Amino acid sequence: MQAAALKDPFVPDICRVASARRELADAVTLELEPLSGARPDFRPGQFNMLYAFGVGEVAISMSVSAHENRGFVHTVRNAGAVSGALAALEPGATLGVRGPFGTGWPVAEAEGRDVLIVAGGLGLAPLRPAIQEVLARRERYGRVTILAGCRSPHDILYQRDLERWRQRLDVTVEVTVDHAGTGWHGDVGFVTGLIPRSPFDPDKAVAMVCGPEVMMRFAAGALLKAGMPAADIYLSMERNMKCAIGLCGHCQFGPAFVCKDGPVLPYDRIAGLLAVQEI
Amino acid sequence: MQALKADNSGFVIGPDGLQRLLEVLAGEGYRVVGPALRDDAIVYDDIDGVASLPVGWTDRQEPGRYALERREDNACFGYAVGLHSWKKFLFPPAETLWTAQRGSDGAIAVSTPERAPDKFAFIGVRSCEIHAMAVQGRVFEEGPYTDTAYAARRAGAFIVAVNCAEAGGTCFCVSMETGPRAEQGFDLALTELADGAEHWFLVEVGSEAGRAVLEQVPHVPATAEQAEAARAVSERTASGMGRGLDTQGIKDLLQDNPEHSRWDDVAERCLSCANCTMVCPTCFCSTVEEHSDLTGENAQRVRKWDSCFTMDYSYIHGGSVRSSARSRYRQWMTHKLANWIDQFGTSGCVGCGRCITWCPVGIDLTEEVAAIRAAPEEGRSR
């Protein structure tokens, strides 16, 4: 009976939207402050379950490091009923938040090594806290490379961050688009195509990859081809999630529960599963 | 329930003793649940004494078939397993997790339903079902997060086990090492003997709570002959089990064969109806629905059983991860028999046979495993 005294992990805390900023045509970044006044603490790559009143709950990664003291920051793409309701929230609105959940990027483990960030589309959102924490302690890492791929020049997420990072002399930032319009003078093609020419030592690098599953599969393949061991390549998986605490079964990916064993998983653990369709 | 080793000497009670046992449990505030006849099936439901039990009935279970038949005796527990498992009480098919209200200032507030957990007495729990509760307990209570409502209900439950007197047509508990004799996890365990004019129960005590309840029921110590007769019941049941699942190396067998042609074969038969997951005593998947009232100011979060056989189950933006019946059946069986071992250190199958009986097309997972085992390399070249 003593279990009854534990906090019910299904019940959210209430947060207020401190700011809502449109990032892309279909994506908004919300800054959330807990009504309790608690200061959120979490690791880069972890996620929260965000609850939109009357609609439902959905898993969204934090997109700003806890070290920045900006509360929970989430970039939400309007991709369905719940994310659409969240993306429509205005400053002052309240919502439910459960979390943080899941594994994070190996930011501490990567110290002393080259860091390669590979992002596809909105995949840059869960990676941004890792980038922020690496750059905050830049001297602890080897070469740092950020590769970002987007569908078109209109879909470049966090363009101001990318520009700021690119101005630094100790970070390599490459951005490529699948389809360029007039006025785009950068790379065209998939983000995986940038990997062979990126400056990293495959024997002493850690790669953090996030994007659509097919993009991550090809990125991992390109990193392996470049000589990286599978155990040094980390992917952030996405599956349907209802509970985020390993009880509802939805997020299973083979033996792994993406919510508690992931979302960040080393490629050597999941390479076999990624090769199977509809697993 | 406190764990105590079964008292092997045992006691004997008669049918009137069983009636008294049910009365004592009701008197102690338990919600007494046991087997009952409903709609031509034996289900577990609230019972009101021995008269509620399916006295003189048995079930005939085969792949895709279930029928009740009259017995020649007046056995109270002369069937294999009920249609539903006890999970519907410990893990309700629908449960409100919390509610949310929107105040006049537009801010939302959350509240949880304040209620004492149901205190169940389960009557007639089979050994496989005790194992199933332990398997679900690992899922809900032993991970990084605990389902607190489930844990409270399970901790408060009083379990009266019944050792099976005959093997059901789809049972395979012997091969899963989950029965037919209940060895632990009960407060009291009964073995029913209903031969001819004699009708009595051997009672084993499994906990202090069980001992305290038995004290209030007229009983006598079992004679050596009675104890032997009860043991023989379990032995006869074990030897009469016609079905088995070879579990040797089953984790690697299934995890290494995701492209086996047998998955295509079973997909031709599987209707994706989800019956197997609903009747399975260990399947734990759930979804959460948002229920709003007409004012739009009140919302409920309702957890409901879900099934890996639905398209919604694996839906992420853009579509379902598992859009084919082949991938959904593969997920269910590979999870149940293989991935579960990685996740929870135990098989997810207890050999109760419900998924075989209640499959409308009679898919038998023991046959599916045997087919993959017979040609394990076949799929790898695909």
HADDOCK unambig.tbl for C-alpha pairs under 7 A between the chains (distance, minus, plus):
assign (segid A and resid 1 and name CA) (segid B and resid 152 and name CA) 5.28 0.50 0.50
assign (segid A and resid 1 and name CA) (segid B and resid 155 and name CA) 5.84 0.50 0.50
assign (segid A and resid 3 and name CA) (segid B and resid 148 and name CA) 5.73 0.50 0.50
assign (segid A and resid 3 and name CA) (segid B and resid 151 and name CA) 6.26 0.50 0.50
assign (segid A and resid 3 and name CA) (segid B and resid 152 and name CA) 6.53 0.50 0.50
assign (segid A and resid 4 and name CA) (segid B and resid 148 and name CA) 5.29 0.50 0.50
assign (segid A and resid 4 and name CA) (segid B and resid 149 and name CA) 6.76 0.50 0.50
assign (segid A and resid 4 and name CA) (segid B and resid 152 and name CA) 5.82 0.50 0.50
assign (segid A and resid 6 and name CA) (segid B and resid 148 and name CA) 6.82 0.50 0.50
assign (segid A and resid 8 and name CA) (segid B and resid 148 and name CA) 6.18 0.50 0.50
assign (segid A and resid 9 and name CA) (segid B and resid 145 and name CA) 6.84 0.50 0.50
assign (segid A and resid 10 and name CA) (segid B and resid 97 and name CA) 6.95 0.50 0.50
assign (segid A and resid 11 and name CA) (segid B and resid 98 and name CA) 6.76 0.50 0.50
assign (segid A and resid 54 and name CA) (segid B and resid 290 and name CA) 6.43 0.50 0.50
assign (segid A and resid 54 and name CA) (segid B and resid 292 and name CA) 5.90 0.50 0.50
assign (segid A and resid 54 and name CA) (segid B and resid 299 and name CA) 5.75 0.50 0.50
assign (segid A and resid 55 and name CA) (segid B and resid 290 and name CA) 6.16 0.50 0.50
assign (segid A and resid 56 and name CA) (segid B and resid 290 and name CA) 5.80 0.50 0.50
assign (segid A and resid 79 and name CA) (segid B and resid 317 and name CA) 6.32 0.50 0.50
assign (segid A and resid 93 and name CA) (segid B and resid 107 and name CA) 6.74 0.50 0.50
assign (segid A and resid 94 and name CA) (segid B and resid 107 and name CA) 5.54 0.50 0.50
assign (segid A and resid 94 and name CA) (segid B and resid 108 and name CA) 6.15 0.50 0.50
assign (segid A and resid 95 and name CA) (segid B and resid 108 and name CA) 6.98 0.50 0.50
assign (segid A and resid 239 and name CA) (segid B and resid 316 and name CA) 6.41 0.50 0.50
assign (segid A and resid 240 and name CA) (segid B and resid 314 and name CA) 5.52 0.50 0.50
assign (segid A and resid 240 and name CA) (segid B and resid 315 and name CA) 5.85 0.50 0.50
assign (segid A and resid 240 and name CA) (segid B and resid 316 and name CA) 5.49 0.50 0.50
assign (segid A and resid 242 and name CA) (segid B and resid 287 and name CA) 6.02 0.50 0.50
assign (segid A and resid 242 and name CA) (segid B and resid 288 and name CA) 6.54 0.50 0.50
assign (segid A and resid 245 and name CA) (segid B and resid 145 and name CA) 6.05 0.50 0.50
assign (segid A and resid 247 and name CA) (segid B and resid 139 and name CA) 6.72 0.50 0.50
assign (segid A and resid 247 and name CA) (segid B and resid 140 and name CA) 6.36 0.50 0.50
assign (segid A and resid 248 and name CA) (segid B and resid 284 and name CA) 6.78 0.50 0.50
assign (segid A and resid 248 and name CA) (segid B and resid 285 and name CA) 4.63 0.50 0.50
assign (segid A and resid 248 and name CA) (segid B and resid 286 and name CA) 4.84 0.50 0.50
assign (segid A and resid 248 and name CA) (segid B and resid 287 and name CA) 6.60 0.50 0.50
assign (segid A and resid 249 and name CA) (segid B and resid 285 and name CA) 4.92 0.50 0.50
assign (segid A and resid 250 and name CA) (segid B and resid 313 and name CA) 6.18 0.50 0.50
assign (segid A and resid 250 and name CA) (segid B and resid 314 and name CA) 6.41 0.50 0.50
assign (segid A and resid 254 and name CA) (segid B and resid 339 and name CA) 6.60 0.50 0.50
assign (segid A and resid 255 and name CA) (segid B and resid 339 and name CA) 4.63 0.50 0.50
assign (segid A and resid 255 and name CA) (segid B and resid 342 and name CA) 6.12 0.50 0.50
assign (segid A and resid 255 and name CA) (segid B and resid 343 and name CA) 6.24 0.50 0.50
assign (segid A and resid 278 and name CA) (segid B and resid 321 and name CA) 5.33 0.50 0.50
assign (segid A and resid 278 and name CA) (segid B and resid 322 and name CA) 4.77 0.50 0.50
assign (segid A and resid 278 and name CA) (segid B and resid 327 and name CA) 5.93 0.50 0.50
assign (segid A and resid 279 and name CA) (segid B and resid 322 and name CA) 6.87 0.50 0.50
assign (segid A and resid 279 and name CA) (segid B and resid 327 and name CA) 6.63 0.50 0.50
